[in-house]
């Protein structure tokens, strides 16, 4: 009887109830979206690079090594010798070693000298491989592959020839104009630092740093020699290692870190990414504060609606008392109505949020690098948050419920 009466009472106030449900739904959606997006951003951040077991470079901090090799920001402290790289390649536990050479740019965008093994082994997000939107991987020493953002910002297309600059600043006073590189491929958008990078073969990268002869004929001969035989660098900036057996990761890391012939450092990308994320703990707490404010404002809005409705329900209260309803009955009526509103709003917000993330998932991954995994949508954090919302709403609704209880003591139907 009480449930039926609560339902009929809400139905009699359709417009006010509808607006309240919409308000609460949007508030809960904000809470759900905030918590889910935060988790997905953290997960996507730690998946900026995957498929690589170790990053090897000169002695420096873990975060600095990660920054200039993966995020292409900052500057390396030193290089590692080609001999050390060859030792890594020849290690029986290493499946593939990917060289990384840095130091040049084009109009402010980093140039990465590497091999095709980079594109074969580098993964991001949910174990996604790098794919070409147009063209092909560099087959010629003087071909380059561009990230999607570089193409969009500079309005480049396949076949265009560009020159590289020394250094990584927007303006460079030294151009490597002795060689023009031809754009052979454009990468699909990844939402990672890859989109703002330019890739060139290790041979091509090394070619711009040699002393080119002034004689055009000698230049042509040297070019033919480089194309035919390649050009071995004396050093590289760092190397990505993919191991045959994941269980040997810590052993190989310790061996590299204790290398006597040259001071090297090997880091685990996942652990270094976790360290970087921890640096943003204060920012994360600020976001939680915003979420808490949304949480409180949503509940206050619901309580205000219930209190505002009391004046229009004086006759209803008096009639309930006349037909024999006790004050506790009226108190429970308000509580049931509020719980009904909250439950309906929660169901609507869950359905709407899930559909929205399902629809926007691809756009979020390509534009912002946030990879949505809907299999983690219904998690323990969500259950705790919704449970807390119900508990707190029941407590706060005691305010209008008590007022309802007091007003139900009135027996005068004219009041």
C-alpha positions in Angstrom: 0.0 0.0 0.0 2.8 2.4 0.9 4.7 1.7 -2.3 1.5 2.2 -4.4 0.8 5.5 -2.7 4.3 6.7 -3.2 4.0 5.8 -6.9 0.7 7.6 -7.3 2.0 10.7 -5.5 5.0 10.9 -7.8 2.7 10.4 -10.8 0.5 13.2 -9.7 3.6 15.6 -9.8 4.9 14.4 -13.2 6.6 17.6 -14.3 8.4 18.3 -11.0 9.4 14.6 -10.8 10.6 14.6 -14.4 12.8 17.6 -13.9 14.2 16.2 -10.6 15.0 12.9 -12.3 16.8 14.7 -15.1 18.8 16.8 -12.7 19.8 13.8 -10.6 20.6 11.7 -13.7 23.0 14.3 -15.1 24.6 14.7 -11.7 25.2 10.9 -11.4 26.3 10.8 -15.0 29.0 13.4 -14.2 30.1 11.3 -11.2 30.2 8.0 -13.3 31.9 9.7 -16.2 34.5 11.3 -14.0 35.4 8.1 -12.2 35.5 6.0 -15.4 37.4 8.6 -17.5 40.0 9.0 -14.7 40.6 5.2 -14.7 40.7 5.0 -18.5 43.1 8.0 -18.7 45.4 6.3 -16.2 45.1 3.0 -18.0 45.8 4.7 -21.4 48.7 6.6 -20.0 50.3 3.4 -18.9 49.7 1.9 -22.3 51.4 4.7 -24.2 54.0 2.1 -25.0 53.5 -1.7 -24.9 55.1 -4.6 -26.6 58.5 -3.3 -25.4 60.0 -5.0 -22.3 63.0 -2.7 -21.6 64.2 0.7 -22.6 68.0 1.0 -22.6 69.9 4.3 -22.6 72.7 6.2 -20.9 72.7 6.7 -17.1 70.0 9.1 -16.1 66.7 9.0 -14.2 64.0 6.6 -15.2 61.5 9.3 -16.0 63.9 11.3 -18.1 64.8 8.3 -20.2 61.1 7.6 -20.6 60.4 11.2 -21.5 62.8 11.6 -24.4 62.4 8.1 -25.8 58.6 7.6 -25.6 57.1 11.1 -25.1 59.8 12.8 -27.3 60.3 15.6 -24.9 63.4 16.7 -23.0 66.9 15.9 -24.1 69.2 12.9 -23.6 72.1 13.2 -21.3 74.4 11.2 -23.6 74.4 8.4 -26.2 75.2 4.7 -26.1 77.8 3.3 -28.4 77.0 1.2 -31.4 79.1 -1.6 -29.9 76.9 -1.7 -26.8 73.8 -1.8 -29.0 75.3 -4.7 -31.0 75.9 -6.6 -27.7 72.2 -6.1 -26.8 71.2 -7.4 -30.2 73.4 -10.5 -29.9 72.1 -11.3 -26.4 70.3 -14.7 -26.7 67.5 -13.5 -24.5 66.6 -10.6 -26.8 64.1 -11.2 -29.5 64.6 -7.8 -31.1 66.5 -4.6 -30.4 65.2 -1.4 -31.8 67.6 1.5 -32.2 66.5 5.1 -31.4 68.5 8.1 -32.6 67.4 11.6 -31.6 68.8 15.1 -32.0 67.1 16.5 -35.2 63.7 18.0 -35.9 61.6 19.5 -38.7 59.7 22.8 -37.8 59.6 21.8 -34.2 58.6 18.2 -34.6 61.0 15.5 -33.4 62.8 13.3 -35.9 63.4 9.7 -34.7 66.0 7.7 -36.6 65.2 4.0 -36.3 64.5 0.8 -38.3 61.4 -0.9 -39.6 61.6 -3.1 -36.4 60.1 0.0 -34.6 56.9 -0.3 -36.6 56.8 -4.1 -36.2 57.2 -4.2 -32.5 56.0 -0.9 -31.0 52.4 -1.2 -29.6 50.1 1.2 -27.8 46.7 1.2 -26.2 45.2 -2.2 -26.1 48.1 -4.0 -27.9 47.5 -2.0 -31.1 50.2 -1.9 -33.8 51.2 1.1 -35.7 49.3 1.3 -39.0 49.8 3.4 -42.1 46.9 5.6 -43.3 48.7 6.2 -46.6 51.9 5.1 -48.4 54.5 2.7 -47.2 57.2 2.3 -44.6 60.5 3.8 -45.6 62.3 1.5 -48.1 64.9 4.0 -49.2 67.4 5.7 -46.8 66.0 9.1 -47.7 62.3 8.3 -47.2 60.4 9.4 -44.1 57.2 8.5 -42.4 55.1 11.2 -40.6 52.7 11.1 -37.7 49.2 12.2 -38.3 49.4 15.5 -36.4 52.5 16.6 -38.3 50.6 16.1 -41.6 47.6 18.0 -40.4 49.5 21.0 -38.9 52.0 21.4 -41.8 49.5 20.4 -44.6 51.9 17.8 -46.1 51.2 15.0 -48.4 52.9 11.9 -49.9 55.8 12.7 -52.1 56.7 16.0 -50.7 60.4 16.6 -50.0 61.6 18.2 -46.8 64.9 18.9 -45.0 65.8 18.2 -41.4 67.2 20.7 -38.9 69.8 20.3 -36.2 68.3 20.5 -32.7 64.7 20.2 -31.5 63.6 23.9 -31.3 61.0 25.5 -33.5 63.7 27.7 -35.1 67.0 26.2 -36.1 70.1 28.0 -37.5 71.5 24.8 -39.0 69.7 23.0 -41.8 70.7 19.6 -43.1 69.8 20.8 -46.6 72.4 18.5 -48.3 69.7 15.8 -48.3 66.0 16.1 -49.0 63.8 13.4 -47.6 60.7 12.3 -49.4 57.5 11.5 -47.5 56.7 7.9 -48.2 54.1 7.2 -45.5 51.6 8.8 -43.1 50.7 7.0 -39.9 47.1 6.5 -38.7 46.2 8.6 -35.7 47.1 7.0 -32.3 46.4 9.7 -29.8 50.0 9.2 -28.5 53.2 11.2 -29.0 53.7 9.1 -32.2 51.3 11.5 -33.9 53.7 14.4 -33.5 56.8 12.6 -34.6 58.7 12.1 -37.8 60.4 8.8 -38.5 63.5 8.3 -40.7 65.7 5.3 -41.3 68.8 5.0 -39.2 70.9 5.2 -42.3 69.1 8.4 -43.4 69.5 9.9 -40.0 73.2 9.2 -39.9 73.7 10.5 -43.4 72.8 14.1 -42.6 75.6 14.2 -40.0 78.5 13.3 -42.2 80.7 15.8 -44.1 79.4 15.9 -47.6 81.9 16.8 -50.4 81.3 20.0 -52.4 81.8 18.2 -55.7 78.4 17.2 -57.1 79.8 14.1 -58.7 81.4 13.0 -55.4 78.0 13.7 -53.7 76.2 11.4 -56.2 78.8 8.7 -55.6 78.5 8.9 -51.9 74.7 8.9 -52.1 74.8 5.7 -54.2 77.2 4.1 -51.7 74.9 5.0 -48.8 71.9 3.6 -50.6 73.7 0.4 -51.5 75.7 -0.3 -48.3 74.0 1.7 -45.6 75.8 3.8 -43.0 76.6 2.4 -39.6 76.4 5.0 -36.8 79.0 5.3 -34.1 76.3 5.8 -31.4 72.6 5.9 -30.9 70.4 7.6 -28.2 68.7 4.6 -26.8 67.2 1.2 -27.7 63.9 -0.6 -27.1 64.2 -4.3 -26.2 61.7 -7.0 -26.8 62.6 -10.2 -24.9 61.9 -13.8 -25.9 60.8 -14.6 -22.4 59.1 -12.1 -20.1 60.4 -13.9 -17.0 63.9 -12.9 -17.8 63.2 -9.2 -17.8 64.6 -8.4 -14.4 67.7 -10.6 -15.0 68.5 -8.8 -18.3 67.8 -5.4 -16.6 70.3 -6.1 -13.8 72.9 -7.3 -16.3 72.6 -4.1 -18.4 72.6 -1.9 -15.3 75.8 -3.6 -14.1 77.6 -3.4 -17.5 81.2 -2.6 -16.9 82.3 -1.5 -20.4 79.8 1.4 -20.6 77.4 2.9 -18.1 74.0 1.9 -19.3 70.5 2.0 -17.7 67.6 -0.3 -18.5 64.1 0.6 -17.3 60.7 -1.1 -17.4 58.4 1.2 -19.3 55.4 0.2 -17.2 57.1 1.0 -13.9 58.4 4.3 -15.2 55.0 5.3 -16.5 53.5 4.5 -13.0 56.2 6.8 -11.5 55.2 9.6 -13.8 51.5 9.1 -13.0 52.2 9.4 -9.3 53.7 12.8 -9.9 50.2 14.0 -10.9 48.7 12.8 -7.6 47.9 16.4 -6.5 46.0 17.0 -9.8 44.1 13.8 -9.3 43.1 14.8 -5.8 41.8 18.1 -7.2 39.7 16.3 -9.7 38.3 14.2 -6.9 37.4 17.4 -5.0 35.4 18.6 -8.1 33.7 15.2 -8.2 32.7 15.5 -4.6 31.3 18.9 -5.2 29.2 17.6 -8.0 28.1 14.7 -5.7 27.0 17.1 -2.9 25.3 19.6 -5.3 23.2 16.8 -6.9 22.0 15.6 -3.5 21.2 19.2 -2.3 19.2 19.8 -5.5 17.1 16.7 -4.8 16.5 17.7 -1.1 15.5 21.2 -2.2 12.9 19.8 -4.6 11.4 17.7 -1.9 11.3 20.6 0.6 9.8 22.9 -2.0 7.0 20.4 -2.7 5.9 20.3 1.0 3.9 23.5 0.8 1.9 22.2 -2.1 1.2 18.9 -0.2 -0.3 20.3 3.0 -3.8 19.1 2.0 -2.4 15.7 1.0 -0.8 15.4 4.5 -4.0 16.4 6.3 -6.0 13.9 4.3 -3.6 11.1 5.1 -3.9 11.9 8.8 -7.7 12.0 8.6 -7.9 8.5 7.0 -5.7 7.2 9.8 -2.1 7.4 8.6 0.4 7.9 11.5 3.3 10.4 11.3 5.9 7.5 10.7 3.8 6.4 7.7 4.3 9.9 6.2 8.0 9.9 7.1 8.5 6.6 5.2 6.4 7.9 2.3 9.0 10.6 1.6 11.9 8.2 2.0 10.4 5.8 -0.4 9.7 8.5 -2.9 13.3 9.8 -2.7 14.8 6.3 -3.0 12.6 5.7 -6.1 13.8 8.9 -7.7 17.5 8.0 -7.0 17.1 4.4 -8.3 15.4 5.6 -11.5 18.1 8.3 -12.0 20.9 5.8 -11.4 19.5 3.3 -14.0 19.1 6.1 -16.6 22.6 7.5 -15.9 24.2 4.0 -16.1 22.5 3.2 -19.4 23.2 6.7 -20.9 26.8 6.7 -19.8 27.5 3.2 -21.1 26.0 4.0 -24.5 27.8 7.4 -24.7 31.2 5.8 -24.0 30.4 3.0 -26.5 29.6 5.6 -29.1 32.5 8.0 -28.4 35.1 5.4 -27.7 36.8 5.5 -31.1 36.8 9.3 -31.2 38.4 9.5 -27.7 41.1 7.1 -28.6 42.1 8.8 -31.9 41.7 12.4 -30.7 42.9 12.2 -27.1 44.6 8.9 -26.7 42.0 7.7 -24.2 41.4 4.0 -24.9 37.9 3.0 -23.6 37.6 -0.5 -22.2 33.9 -1.0 -21.6 34.6 -4.4 -19.9 35.8 -2.4 -16.9 32.8 -0.1 -16.8 31.0 -2.0 -14.1 33.6 -2.3 -11.4 33.9 -2.2 -7.7 34.6 1.6 -7.6 31.3 2.2 -9.4 29.4 0.0 -7.0 30.9 1.7 -4.0 30.1 5.2 -5.4 26.5 4.4 -6.2 26.0 2.7 -2.8 27.5 5.8 -1.1 25.1 8.0 -3.1 22.1 6.0 -2.0 23.2 6.0 1.7 23.9 9.7 1.8 20.7 10.5 -0.1 18.7 8.6 2.5 20.4 10.5 5.3 19.9 13.9 3.7 16.3 13.2 2.8 15.6 12.9 6.5 15.4 16.7 6.5 12.3 17.0 4.3 11.0 13.7 5.7 11.0 15.1 9.3 9.3 18.3 8.0 6.7 16.1 6.4 6.4 14.2 9.6 5.7 17.4 11.6 3.3 18.8 9.1 1.4 15.5 9.0 0.5 16.2 12.7 -1.8 18.9 11.5 -5.4 17.9 11.2 -6.8 21.0 9.7 -7.4 20.4 6.0 -7.6 24.1 5.3 -4.0 24.6 6.2 
